[in-house]
Amino acid sequence: MAVNSPLIIALDYPSLDAALCMADQLDPAQCRVKVGKELFTRSGPAVLEALHGRGFEVFLDLKFHDIPNTLAGAVQAAAEQGVWMVNVHASGGRRMMEAAVERLQSHRLSTHLIAVTVLTSLSAEELHETGVSASPGEQVEHLARLARQSGLHGVVCSAQESAAIRQSCGDDFLKVTPGIRPAFATVDDQQRIMTPAAAMQAGSTHLVVGRPVTQAEDPMAALAAIVAELS
Ligand SMILES: O=c1ccn([C@@H]2O[C@H](COP(=O)(O)O)[C@@H](O)[C@H]2O)c(=O)[nH]1
């Protein structure tokens, strides 16, 4: 299905039923959906089958991070389940990322492979606490370049870094940005945030939106407000 929207709705729910209840209110021609660690750990591949059966393109957000051989196997397993996009941590290094790219290519799997740079929930102070002396912006850009050199299709970053990555890695390199917060939403545990319209202006190619829609009193009204902001 051709999806003519940058929106990816994060189905962060504790059960398959709850996730499908939200999915059934969404139009697979108008947005993609994201399955993360909680939902996948609870429901397993059944959630992918159910969402694919409803016509959705699925971003499997399991943020793989392991030795090259193990990680390549996990990426292959995800791609063979037909997901549109899967991700790994760029901090796993060049050899790990290249192993995943090679595995997809050798099996002719066309799933988009992207790398998480610096989690959008991390502030500069928290990043420094992990032993990284660079600022979030510097570290994101460093890891984005590494991901691009390793053959990946793009990165997960905050929209605050999209413009710099567009400059260094180009328009075609995907900038998938969580931490999207419309003016009406609460910040929650995110740190590096941006509104939907500002994120698109900055060069994000995809906007990941979870709680501003899924925890809203009226999720469909919240989604409509975001769509209106983007049009
Ligand atoms: O750096 C990252 C990487 C992934 N995420 C995921 O995106 C969504 C954001 O949800 P909100 O409710 O809109 O905050 C969530 O599934 C995260 O696991 C991220 O936020 N930051």
The ligand as an SDF file (V2000), in Angstrom:
LIG
                    3D

 21 22  0  0  0  0  0  0  0  0999 V2000
   15.1020    7.8280   20.3670 O   0  0  0  0  0  0  0  0  0  0  0  0
   13.9870    7.2600   20.3830 C   0  0  0  0  0  0  0  0  0  0  0  0
   13.7640    6.0490   19.7820 C   0  0  0  0  0  0  0  0  0  0  0  0
   12.5220    5.4870   19.8320 C   0  0  0  0  0  0  0  0  0  0  0  0
   11.5010    6.0980   20.4640 N   0  0  0  0  0  0  0  0  0  0  0  0
   10.1730    5.4490   20.4520 C   0  0  0  0  0  0  0  0  0  0  0  0
    9.2300    6.3250   19.7990 O   0  0  0  0  0  0  0  0  0  0  0  0
    7.9950    6.3110   20.4800 C   0  0  0  0  0  0  0  0  0  0  0  0
    7.6920    7.7000   20.9680 C   0  0  0  0  0  0  0  0  0  0  0  0
    6.4840    7.6740   21.6920 O   0  0  0  0  0  0  0  0  0  0  0  0
    5.8460    8.9600   22.3780 P   0  0  0  0  0  0  0  0  0  0  0  0
    4.7410    8.3980   23.2040 O   0  0  0  0  0  0  0  0  0  0  0  0
    5.3630    9.8440   21.2550 O   0  0  0  0  0  0  0  0  0  0  0  0
    6.8870    9.6160   23.2100 O   0  0  0  0  0  0  0  0  0  0  0  0
    8.1090    5.2780   21.5960 C   0  0  0  0  0  0  0  0  0  0  0  0
    7.5820    4.0670   21.1030 O   0  0  0  0  0  0  0  0  0  0  0  0
    9.6010    5.1320   21.8110 C   0  0  0  0  0  0  0  0  0  0  0  0
    9.9560    3.8180   22.2010 O   0  0  0  0  0  0  0  0  0  0  0  0
   11.7140    7.2950   21.0720 C   0  0  0  0  0  0  0  0  0  0  0  0
   10.8150    7.8950   21.6820 O   0  0  0  0  0  0  0  0  0  0  0  0
   12.9670    7.8560   21.0020 N   0  0  0  0  0  0  0  0  0  0  0  0
  1  2  2  0
  2  3  1  0
  2 21  1  0
  3  4  2  0
  4  5  1  0
  5  6  1  0
  5 19  1  0
  6  7  1  0
  6 17  1  0
  7  8  1  0
  8  9  1  0
  8 15  1  0
  9 10  1  0
 10 11  1  0
 11 12  2  0
 11 13  1  0
 11 14  1  0
 15 16  1  0
 15 17  1  0
 17 18  1  0
 19 20  2  0
 19 21  1  0
M  END
$$$$
